[in-house]
Amino acid sequence: MASDLATTNALLGVMAAVSVLEALALIGLAGGGYLLYRRVMRVLADIEARHVAPASARVSAILDDVKVVTAVVKGAADSADASVRWGLAWLLRQVRGRRRAA
């Protein structure tokens, strides 16, 4: 019966050693994952600084220009609308004045 316990103890020792190795592998993978995460975040920050920020600045400048052009066009449209209204009012006064005179 003593030999049976020796075999069981040996198997339990092997299982304990494998569990320790698995724990070390898991800790190593977690550390490697953290290092990979830091590297990827640095690369993304670099890409943002070199590509996204200048593109964003250009888009903002274009949107500012569009805003100015839109304001100018709106002012011109309002002015044209007022001129047309004034011209129609003048024309109606002329037509009504001729009808009354006739």
N, CA, C and O atoms as CSV, one atom per row, in Angstrom:
chain,resi,resn,atom,element,x,y,z
A,1,MET,N,N,0.797,-1.179,0.000
A,1,MET,CA,C,0.000,0.000,0.000
A,1,MET,C,C,0.856,1.267,0.000
A,1,MET,O,O,0.398,2.320,-0.443
A,2,ALA,N,N,2.065,1.178,0.480
A,2,ALA,CA,C,2.954,2.325,0.515
A,2,ALA,C,C,3.358,2.746,-0.893
A,2,ALA,O,O,3.544,3.934,-1.155
A,3,SER,N,N,3.494,1.783,-1.801
A,3,SER,CA,C,3.856,2.118,-3.169
A,3,SER,C,C,2.742,2.869,-3.879
A,3,SER,O,O,2.999,3.721,-4.730
A,4,ASP,N,N,1.500,2.548,-3.525
A,4,ASP,CA,C,0.378,3.269,-4.130
A,4,ASP,C,C,0.404,4.737,-3.730
A,4,ASP,O,O,0.126,5.599,-4.564
A,5,LEU,N,N,0.729,5.045,-2.485
A,5,LEU,CA,C,0.795,6.442,-2.041
A,5,LEU,C,C,1.981,7.159,-2.666
A,5,LEU,O,O,1.899,8.357,-2.938
A,6,ALA,N,N,3.053,6.470,-2.894
A,6,ALA,CA,C,4.223,7.093,-3.525
A,6,ALA,C,C,3.876,7.517,-4.947
A,6,ALA,O,O,4.254,8.603,-5.385
A,7,THR,N,N,3.162,6.665,-5.659
A,7,THR,CA,C,2.757,7.001,-7.023
A,7,THR,C,C,1.807,8.194,-7.013
A,7,THR,O,O,1.935,9.100,-7.837
A,8,THR,N,N,0.849,8.195,-6.075
A,8,THR,CA,C,-0.112,9.297,-5.972
A,8,THR,C,C,0.599,10.596,-5.623
A,8,THR,O,O,0.302,11.650,-6.184
A,9,ASN,N,N,1.551,10.507,-4.679
A,9,ASN,CA,C,2.299,11.717,-4.292
A,9,ASN,C,C,3.140,12.239,-5.457
A,9,ASN,O,O,3.272,13.450,-5.634
A,10,ALA,N,N,3.698,11.342,-6.238
A,10,ALA,CA,C,4.489,11.765,-7.389
A,10,ALA,C,C,3.604,12.468,-8.417
A,10,ALA,O,O,3.986,13.498,-8.973
A,11,LEU,N,N,2.435,11.912,-8.664
A,11,LEU,CA,C,1.504,12.548,-9.606
A,11,LEU,C,C,1.023,13.901,-9.086
A,11,LEU,O,O,0.889,14.850,-9.859
A,12,LEU,N,N,0.760,13.996,-7.775
A,12,LEU,CA,C,0.356,15.276,-7.193
A,12,LEU,C,C,1.491,16.295,-7.298
A,12,LEU,O,O,1.236,17.477,-7.530
A,13,GLY,N,N,2.727,15.859,-7.133
A,13,GLY,CA,C,3.880,16.753,-7.284
A,13,GLY,C,C,4.006,17.254,-8.705
A,13,GLY,O,O,4.290,18.431,-8.928
A,14,VAL,N,N,3.795,16.366,-9.679
A,14,VAL,CA,C,3.836,16.771,-11.091
A,14,VAL,C,C,2.739,17.777,-11.381
A,14,VAL,O,O,2.972,18.776,-12.061
A,15,MET,N,N,1.521,17.515,-10.859
A,15,MET,CA,C,0.403,18.444,-11.079
A,15,MET,C,C,0.678,19.808,-10.441
A,15,MET,O,O,0.320,20.840,-11.009
A,16,ALA,N,N,1.303,19.818,-9.277
A,16,ALA,CA,C,1.639,21.082,-8.614
A,16,ALA,C,C,2.667,21.854,-9.433
A,16,ALA,O,O,2.560,23.070,-9.586
A,17,ALA,N,N,3.671,21.140,-9.961
A,17,ALA,CA,C,4.700,21.788,-10.774
A,17,ALA,C,C,4.091,22.370,-12.043
A,17,ALA,O,O,4.439,23.482,-12.440
A,18,VAL,N,N,3.193,21.638,-12.679
A,18,VAL,CA,C,2.531,22.133,-13.894
A,18,VAL,C,C,1.677,23.353,-13.564
A,18,VAL,O,O,1.624,24.302,-14.346
A,19,SER,N,N,1.010,23.333,-12.415
A,19,SER,CA,C,0.203,24.490,-12.016
A,19,SER,C,C,1.073,25.713,-11.808
A,19,SER,O,O,0.685,26.819,-12.186
A,20,VAL,N,N,2.247,25.534,-11.212
A,20,VAL,CA,C,3.166,26.665,-11.032
A,20,VAL,C,C,3.631,27.172,-12.387
A,20,VAL,O,O,3.692,28.382,-12.603
A,21,LEU,N,N,3.958,26.271,-13.298
A,21,LEU,CA,C,4.370,26.691,-14.639
A,21,LEU,C,C,3.241,27.426,-15.369
A,21,LEU,O,O,3.489,28.416,-16.058
A,22,GLU,N,N,2.009,26.946,-15.220
A,22,GLU,CA,C,0.871,27.632,-15.839
A,22,GLU,C,C,0.696,29.038,-15.264
A,22,GLU,O,O,0.424,29.984,-16.004
A,23,ALA,N,N,0.850,29.173,-13.957
A,23,ALA,CA,C,0.730,30.486,-13.323
A,23,ALA,C,C,1.816,31.419,-13.836
A,23,ALA,O,O,1.544,32.584,-14.128
A,24,LEU,N,N,3.055,30.916,-13.949
A,24,LEU,CA,C,4.137,31.747,-14.476
A,24,LEU,C,C,3.874,32.137,-15.931
A,24,LEU,O,O,4.139,33.272,-16.328
A,25,ALA,N,N,3.355,31.203,-16.723
A,25,ALA,CA,C,3.041,31.511,-18.116
A,25,ALA,C,C,1.938,32.570,-18.197
A,25,ALA,O,O,2.001,33.472,-19.033
A,26,LEU,N,N,0.940,32.459,-17.338
A,26,LEU,CA,C,-0.148,33.439,-17.332
A,26,LEU,C,C,0.358,34.817,-16.940
A,26,LEU,O,O,-0.042,35.821,-17.529
A,27,ILE,N,N,1.245,34.868,-15.937
A,27,ILE,CA,C,1.832,36.157,-15.533
A,27,ILE,C,C,2.667,36.730,-16.680
A,27,ILE,O,O,2.629,37.933,-16.940
A,28,GLY,N,N,3.421,35.863,-17.365
A,28,GLY,CA,C,4.218,36.327,-18.510
A,28,GLY,C,C,3.344,36.850,-19.636
A,28,GLY,O,O,3.660,37.873,-20.243
A,29,LEU,N,N,2.252,36.160,-19.918
A,29,LEU,CA,C,1.339,36.627,-20.970
A,29,LEU,C,C,0.690,37.953,-20.592
A,29,LEU,O,O,0.533,38.832,-21.439
A,30,ALA,N,N,0.315,38.101,-19.329
A,30,ALA,CA,C,-0.289,39.364,-18.893
A,30,ALA,C,C,0.717,40.509,-19.017
A,30,ALA,O,O,0.364,41.602,-19.461
A,31,GLY,N,N,1.961,40.262,-18.628
A,31,GLY,CA,C,3.000,41.292,-18.764
A,31,GLY,C,C,3.259,41.632,-20.215
A,31,GLY,O,O,3.393,42.804,-20.566
A,32,GLY,N,N,3.332,40.605,-21.074
A,32,GLY,CA,C,3.530,40.847,-22.503
A,32,GLY,C,C,2.361,41.600,-23.117
A,32,GLY,O,O,2.547,42.476,-23.962
A,33,GLY,N,N,1.149,41.250,-22.683
A,33,GLY,CA,C,-0.031,41.964,-23.177
A,33,GLY,C,C,-0.006,43.427,-22.779
A,33,GLY,O,O,-0.390,44.291,-23.567
A,34,TYR,N,N,0.444,43.717,-21.557
A,34,TYR,CA,C,0.533,45.106,-21.102
A,34,TYR,C,C,1.571,45.868,-21.928
A,34,TYR,O,O,1.330,47.000,-22.344
A,35,LEU,N,N,2.732,45.239,-22.162
A,35,LEU,CA,C,3.760,45.899,-22.972
A,35,LEU,C,C,3.270,46.144,-24.394
A,35,LEU,O,O,3.527,47.203,-24.968
A,36,LEU,N,N,2.567,45.172,-24.963
A,36,LEU,CA,C,2.002,45.338,-26.296
A,36,LEU,C,C,0.971,46.466,-26.314
A,36,LEU,O,O,0.930,47.252,-27.260
A,37,TYR,N,N,0.149,46.550,-25.286
A,37,TYR,CA,C,-0.852,47.618,-25.188
A,37,TYR,C,C,-0.161,48.979,-25.152
A,37,TYR,O,O,-0.573,49.902,-25.855
A,38,ARG,N,N,0.895,49.108,-24.331
A,38,ARG,CA,C,1.606,50.391,-24.253
A,38,ARG,C,C,2.209,50.764,-25.597
A,38,ARG,O,O,2.160,51.927,-25.998
A,39,ARG,N,N,2.778,49.788,-26.297
A,39,ARG,CA,C,3.397,50.061,-27.595
A,39,ARG,C,C,2.339,50.495,-28.618
A,39,ARG,O,O,2.548,51.446,-29.371
A,40,VAL,N,N,1.218,49.800,-28.637
A,40,VAL,CA,C,0.144,50.147,-29.577
A,40,VAL,C,C,-0.396,51.540,-29.270
A,40,VAL,O,O,-0.678,52.307,-30.191
A,41,MET,N,N,-0.541,51.873,-28.010
A,41,MET,CA,C,-1.047,53.204,-27.657
A,41,MET,C,C,-0.054,54.292,-28.067
A,41,MET,O,O,-0.460,55.374,-28.492
A,42,ARG,N,N,1.248,54.010,-27.941
A,42,ARG,CA,C,2.249,54.978,-28.399
A,42,ARG,C,C,2.173,55.171,-29.907
A,42,ARG,O,O,2.265,56.295,-30.401
A,43,VAL,N,N,2.004,54.069,-30.638
A,43,VAL,CA,C,1.908,54.156,-32.108
A,43,VAL,C,C,0.654,54.929,-32.501
A,43,VAL,O,O,0.702,55.760,-33.408
A,44,LEU,N,N,-0.466,54.667,-31.832
A,44,LEU,CA,C,-1.699,55.396,-32.148
A,44,LEU,C,C,-1.562,56.885,-31.841
A,44,LEU,O,O,-2.042,57.724,-32.603
A,45,ALA,N,N,-0.914,57.211,-30.735
A,45,ALA,CA,C,-0.704,58.627,-30.411
A,45,ALA,C,C,0.179,59.292,-31.464
A,45,ALA,O,O,-0.058,60.438,-31.846
A,46,ASP,N,N,1.190,58.573,-31.928
A,46,ASP,CA,C,2.066,59.108,-32.966
A,46,ASP,C,C,1.308,59.302,-34.277
A,46,ASP,O,O,1.470,60.321,-34.947
A,47,ILE,N,N,0.487,58.330,-34.637
A,47,ILE,CA,C,-0.319,58.458,-35.860
A,47,ILE,C,C,-1.268,59.639,-35.742
A,47,ILE,O,O,-1.448,60.398,-36.695
A,48,GLU,N,N,-1.872,59.790,-34.576
A,48,GLU,CA,C,-2.789,60.920,-34.383
A,48,GLU,C,C,-2.055,62.240,-34.514
A,48,GLU,O,O,-2.554,63.177,-35.138
A,49,ALA,N,N,-0.863,62.315,-33.923
A,49,ALA,CA,C,-0.106,63.567,-33.983
A,49,ALA,C,C,0.350,63.883,-35.402
A,49,ALA,O,O,0.370,65.048,-35.798
A,50,ARG,N,N,0.717,62.858,-36.173
A,50,ARG,CA,C,1.241,63.106,-37.510
A,50,ARG,C,C,0.178,63.207,-38.584
A,50,ARG,O,O,0.377,63.903,-39.579
A,51,HIS,N,N,-0.951,62.528,-38.409
A,51,HIS,CA,C,-1.933,62.469,-39.498
A,51,HIS,C,C,-3.289,63.055,-39.122
A,51,HIS,O,O,-3.833,63.874,-39.863
A,52,VAL,N,N,-3.832,62.655,-38.002
A,52,VAL,CA,C,-5.198,63.062,-37.649
A,52,VAL,C,C,-5.263,64.538,-37.271
A,52,VAL,O,O,-6.163,65.249,-37.717
A,53,ALA,N,N,-4.325,65.004,-36.459
A,53,ALA,CA,C,-4.366,66.401,-36.024
A,53,ALA,C,C,-4.245,67.380,-37.203
A,53,ALA,O,O,-5.033,68.323,-37.272
A,54,PRO,N,N,-3.291,67.197,-38.134
A,54,PRO,CA,C,-3.248,68.112,-39.281
A,54,PRO,C,C,-4.501,68.032,-40.157
A,54,PRO,O,O,-4.992,69.048,-40.650
A,55,ALA,N,N,-5.010,66.815,-40.342
A,55,ALA,CA,C,-6.232,66.676,-41.149
A,55,ALA,C,C,-7.396,67.367,-40.462
A,55,ALA,O,O,-8.219,68.005,-41.119
A,56,SER,N,N,-7.470,67.244,-39.159
A,56,SER,CA,C,-8.534,67.910,-38.410
A,56,SER,C,C,-8.413,69.425,-38.521
A,56,SER,O,O,-9.417,70.126,-38.650
A,57,ALA,N,N,-7.200,69.921,-38.470
A,57,ALA,CA,C,-6.998,71.365,-38.611
A,57,ALA,C,C,-7.427,71.840,-39.999
A,57,ALA,O,O,-8.059,72.888,-40.133
A,58,ARG,N,N,-7.077,71.060,-41.037
A,58,ARG,CA,C,-7.486,71.446,-42.394
A,58,ARG,C,C,-9.009,71.423,-42.546
A,58,ARG,O,O,-9.590,72.315,-43.163
A,59,VAL,N,N,-9.643,70.406,-41.984
A,59,VAL,CA,C,-11.105,70.321,-42.067
A,59,VAL,C,C,-11.741,71.487,-41.331
A,59,VAL,O,O,-12.718,72.061,-41.811
A,60,SER,N,N,-11.199,71.846,-40.167
A,60,SER,CA,C,-11.736,72.988,-39.427
A,60,SER,C,C,-11.592,74.279,-40.226
A,60,SER,O,O,-12.501,75.108,-40.242
A,61,ALA,N,N,-10.451,74.447,-40.888
A,61,ALA,CA,C,-10.259,75.645,-41.712
A,61,ALA,C,C,-11.254,75.674,-42.869
A,61,ALA,O,O,-11.814,76.723,-43.187
A,62,ILE,N,N,-11.471,74.527,-43.494
A,62,ILE,CA,C,-12.446,74.467,-44.590
A,62,ILE,C,C,-13.843,74.784,-44.080
A,62,ILE,O,O,-14.591,75.510,-44.735
A,63,LEU,N,N,-14.203,74.246,-42.919
A,63,LEU,CA,C,-15.529,74.530,-42.362
A,63,LEU,C,C,-15.685,76.004,-42.006
A,63,LEU,O,O,-16.767,76.571,-42.161
A,64,ASP,N,N,-14.602,76.629,-41.528
A,64,ASP,CA,C,-14.659,78.068,-41.258
A,64,ASP,C,C,-14.884,78.847,-42.547
A,64,ASP,O,O,-15.675,79.790,-42.572
A,65,ASP,N,N,-14.191,78.457,-43.626
A,65,ASP,CA,C,-14.394,79.122,-44.920
A,65,ASP,C,C,-15.823,78.929,-45.417
A,65,ASP,O,O,-16.432,79.864,-45.935
A,66,VAL,N,N,-16.353,77.735,-45.263
A,66,VAL,CA,C,-17.730,77.468,-45.686
A,66,VAL,C,C,-18.699,78.320,-44.885
A,66,VAL,O,O,-19.687,78.817,-45.426
A,67,LYS,N,N,-18.422,78.490,-43.604
A,67,LYS,CA,C,-19.291,79.316,-42.760
A,67,LYS,C,C,-19.292,80.770,-43.247
A,67,LYS,O,O,-20.341,81.411,-43.305
A,68,VAL,N,N,-18.118,81.275,-43.593
A,68,VAL,CA,C,-18.027,82.658,-44.087
A,68,VAL,C,C,-18.766,82.791,-45.417
A,68,VAL,O,O,-19.527,83.739,-45.613
A,69,VAL,N,N,-18.545,81.848,-46.326
A,69,VAL,CA,C,-19.206,81.904,-47.636
A,69,VAL,C,C,-20.717,81.802,-47.469
A,69,VAL,O,O,-21.463,82.504,-48.151
A,70,THR,N,N,-21.171,80.938,-46.573
A,70,THR,CA,C,-22.604,80.794,-46.329
A,70,THR,C,C,-23.196,82.097,-45.815
A,70,THR,O,O,-24.289,82.487,-46.225
A,71,ALA,N,N,-22.482,82.774,-44.921
A,71,ALA,CA,C,-22.976,84.053,-44.397
A,71,ALA,C,C,-23.063,85.092,-45.511
A,71,ALA,O,O,-24.026,85.858,-45.565
A,72,VAL,N,N,-22.070,85.130,-46.402
A,72,VAL,CA,C,-22.080,86.089,-47.507
A,72,VAL,C,C,-23.244,85.781,-48.446
A,72,VAL,O,O,-23.956,86.694,-48.865
A,73,VAL,N,N,-23.440,84.523,-48.777
A,73,VAL,CA,C,-24.527,84.143,-49.677
A,73,VAL,C,C,-25.874,84.454,-49.048
A,73,VAL,O,O,-26.786,84.924,-49.728
A,74,LYS,N,N,-26.003,84.194,-47.750
A,74,LYS,CA,C,-27.271,84.495,-47.071
A,74,LYS,C,C,-27.552,85.995,-47.097
A,74,LYS,O,O,-28.685,86.417,-47.328
A,75,GLY,N,N,-26.515,86.795,-46.858
A,75,GLY,CA,C,-26.689,88.252,-46.927
A,75,GLY,C,C,-27.096,88.708,-48.309
A,75,GLY,O,O,-27.969,89.564,-48.455
A,76,ALA,N,N,-26.468,88.142,-49.325
A,76,ALA,CA,C,-26.812,88.513,-50.707
A,76,ALA,C,C,-28.231,88.074,-51.035
A,76,ALA,O,O,-28.964,88.801,-51.707
A,77,ALA,N,N,-28.626,86.895,-50.570
A,77,ALA,CA,C,-29.990,86.423,-50.832
A,77,ALA,C,C,-31.013,87.308,-50.133
A,77,ALA,O,O,-32.058,87.621,-50.704
A,78,ASP,N,N,-30.720,87.709,-48.911
A,78,ASP,CA,C,-31.629,88.606,-48.192
A,78,ASP,C,C,-31.738,89.953,-48.894
A,78,ASP,O,O,-32.824,90.523,-49.000
A,79,SER,N,N,-30.607,90.454,-49.371
A,79,SER,CA,C,-30.607,91.727,-50.088
A,79,SER,C,C,-31.394,91.620,-51.391
A,79,SER,O,O,-32.167,92.516,-51.729
A,80,ALA,N,N,-31.198,90.535,-52.114
A,80,ALA,CA,C,-31.938,90.338,-53.361
A,80,ALA,C,C,-33.429,90.186,-53.082
A,80,ALA,O,O,-34.254,90.702,-53.835
A,81,ASP,N,N,-33.777,89.491,-52.018
A,81,ASP,CA,C,-35.178,89.327,-51.650
A,81,ASP,C,C,-35.814,90.679,-51.324
A,81,ASP,O,O,-36.929,90.979,-51.752
A,82,ALA,N,N,-35.080,91.484,-50.557
A,82,ALA,CA,C,-35.610,92.806,-50.218
A,82,ALA,C,C,-35.768,93.664,-51.476
A,82,ALA,O,O,-36.748,94.397,-51.606
A,83,SER,N,N,-34.815,93.577,-52.393
A,83,SER,CA,C,-34.909,94.361,-53.638
A,83,SER,C,C,-36.093,93.908,-54.477
A,83,SER,O,O,-36.803,94.743,-55.038
A,84,VAL,N,N,-36.318,92.613,-54.572
A,84,VAL,CA,C,-37.447,92.104,-55.348
A,84,VAL,C,C,-38.753,92.541,-54.702
A,84,VAL,O,O,-39.676,92.964,-55.399
A,85,ARG,N,N,-38.840,92.446,-53.392
A,85,ARG,CA,C,-40.068,92.893,-52.700
A,85,ARG,C,C,-40.319,94.387,-52.940
A,85,ARG,O,O,-41.450,94.798,-53.196
A,86,TRP,N,N,-39.254,95.194,-52.855
A,86,TRP,CA,C,-39.419,96.612,-53.084
A,86,TRP,C,C,-39.864,96.867,-54.520
A,86,TRP,O,O,-40.749,97.684,-54.770
A,87,GLY,N,N,-39.240,96.157,-55.462
A,87,GLY,CA,C,-39.603,96.340,-56.870
A,87,GLY,C,C,-41.041,95.926,-57.139
A,87,GLY,O,O,-41.743,96.613,-57.881
A,88,LEU,N,N,-41.501,94.823,-56.556
A,88,LEU,CA,C,-42.889,94.399,-56.735
A,88,LEU,C,C,-43.861,95.392,-56.107
A,88,LEU,O,O,-44.920,95.677,-56.666
A,89,ALA,N,N,-43.493,95.913,-54.943
A,89,ALA,CA,C,-44.363,96.913,-54.309
A,89,ALA,C,C,-44.459,98.163,-55.178
A,89,ALA,O,O,-45.542,98.725,-55.343
A,90,TRP,N,N,-43.336,98.596,-55.731
A,90,TRP,CA,C,-43.349,99.765,-56.607
A,90,TRP,C,C,-44.203,99.495,-57.836
A,90,TRP,O,O,-44.991,100.352,-58.236
A,91,LEU,N,N,-44.063,98.316,-58.442
A,91,LEU,CA,C,-44.837,97.962,-59.623
A,91,LEU,C,C,-46.334,97.927,-59.314
A,91,LEU,O,O,-47.143,98.410,-60.107
A,92,LEU,N,N,-46.706,97.356,-58.161
A,92,LEU,CA,C,-48.127,97.331,-57.779
A,92,LEU,C,C,-48.667,98.741,-57.572
A,92,LEU,O,O,-49.808,99.027,-57.934
A,93,ARG,N,N,-47.853,99.627,-56.990
A,93,ARG,CA,C,-48.315,101.016,-56.825
A,93,ARG,C,C,-48.536,101.684,-58.176
A,93,ARG,O,O,-49.485,102.447,-58.358
A,94,GLN,N,N,-47.639,101.383,-59.129
A,94,GLN,CA,C,-47.794,101.967,-60.463
A,94,GLN,C,C,-49.052,101.446,-61.153
A,94,GLN,O,O,-49.777,102.213,-61.786
A,95,VAL,N,N,-49.316,100.132,-61.031
A,95,VAL,CA,C,-50.490,99.547,-61.664
A,95,VAL,C,C,-51.754,100.088,-61.032
A,95,VAL,O,O,-52.697,100.418,-61.752
A,96,ARG,N,N,-51.810,100.191,-59.716
A,96,ARG,CA,C,-52.997,100.697,-59.024
A,96,ARG,C,C,-53.224,102.159,-59.334
A,96,ARG,O,O,-54.365,102.603,-59.459
A,97,GLY,N,N,-52.131,102.918,-59.460
A,97,GLY,CA,C,-52.281,104.333,-59.792
A,97,GLY,C,C,-52.835,104.520,-61.184
A,97,GLY,O,O,-53.613,105.452,-61.394
A,98,ARG,N,N,-52.487,103.704,-62.131
A,98,ARG,CA,C,-52.998,103.808,-63.488
A,98,ARG,C,C,-54.442,103.385,-63.550
A,98,ARG,O,O,-55.221,103.951,-64.317
A,99,ARG,N,N,-54.821,102.388,-62.747
A,99,ARG,CA,C,-56.233,101.959,-62.742
A,99,ARG,C,C,-57.124,103.071,-62.190
A,99,ARG,O,O,-58.219,103.308,-62.700
A,100,ARG,N,N,-56.655,103.737,-61.163
A,100,ARG,CA,C,-57.475,104.811,-60.571
A,100,ARG,C,C,-57.564,106.001,-61.504
A,100,ARG,O,O,-58.586,106.686,-61.553
A,101,ALA,N,N,-56.498,106.248,-62.242
A,101,ALA,CA,C,-56.493,107.377,-63.164
A,101,ALA,C,C,-57.388,107.086,-64.370
A,101,ALA,O,O,-57.936,108.010,-64.971
A,102,ALA,N,N,-57.536,105.825,-64.721
A,102,ALA,CA,C,-58.312,105.488,-65.914
A,102,ALA,C,C,-59.781,105.477,-65.689
A,102,ALA,O,O,-60.546,105.207,-66.615
